[in-house]
Amino acid sequence: MMDITILGSAASSPTPARSLPSIACRMDGDVLLLDCGEGTQRQMMRMGVSYSKVQAILISHLHLDHYLGVFGLLETLRLNGRTAPLPLFGPAGSSRVFARSKLLDIHELEPSAAKLKKPIFSLNEHDVYAFPVEHGTGGDSFGFSIIERDRRRFHEQKAHAAGLRGPMFSEIQKTGKLKVGAKTIKLDDISYLQAGKKLVYSGDTIHCKTLVKAASAADLLIHDSTFDESQRELADEKSHATAADAARAAKEAGAKQLLLFHISGRYHDAAPLLEEAKKTFPNTLAAEDGMKITL
Ligand SMILES: [Zn+2]
């Protein structure tokens, strides 16, 4: 299970209603931060996300609006007595940008598909993957997916009727079958695999194939939606997606739900973005600071 809290949903500069980009993803009590824009620590405080539960920070790219909050958050952790370095994953150049921090364990991501096939980080039965996206020049940009592993669930009545007790449950999970009295019980007859959930975050990007592939069958796709189609030239110039682009990506990926994110300050009301996206992908929401979604 993942509990997602939108800490900041703005693009580039904050507005009274929107803080700079950051998403907290809570899994079994522990937290991953997807980007950490300026003001993130205060948003965490306001929205009940504990600093001490953060296990890693994932930075999509090295534009100021996505990482300035790291410094303040780390200083607060230091003042609260933290000495253990916190893992931070980001593009090449992250070591230089965060060089002054002794409280970070920095991992620079390489945009090679082969290297990114393996998880970059794992936490509480969830694996985190990075994938390259396209956000113009000025350095590498990544998106991230967090995938919960499938879990074995028992049909309790069937298992008990078959005579399974106590340690037999872990035994049969290891062996796939177990002799109980005169009968051999098969694991698949008394249990099933519950599919894990999948969250995909695009970071800042234009519509791109790597993202569509990574977001395949995602339960939730959080996608750059800086502009609407009336600002197409600006979107192209700044290498950002429109709401229509985000909707197309969600549809092509076969995602279950889309959340429009990284919303330009020109939209005091996200209704036009939502309306545009829903024409292509009806199950769409527009991010608001403080919004919570459980997968
Ligand atoms: Zn941005």
Boltz pocket constraint, residues with backbone or C-beta under 6 A from the ligand:
constraints:
  - pocket:
      binder: B
      contacts: [[A, 10], [A, 11], [A, 12], [A, 63], [A, 65], [A, 66], [A, 204], [A, 262]]
      max_distance: 6.0
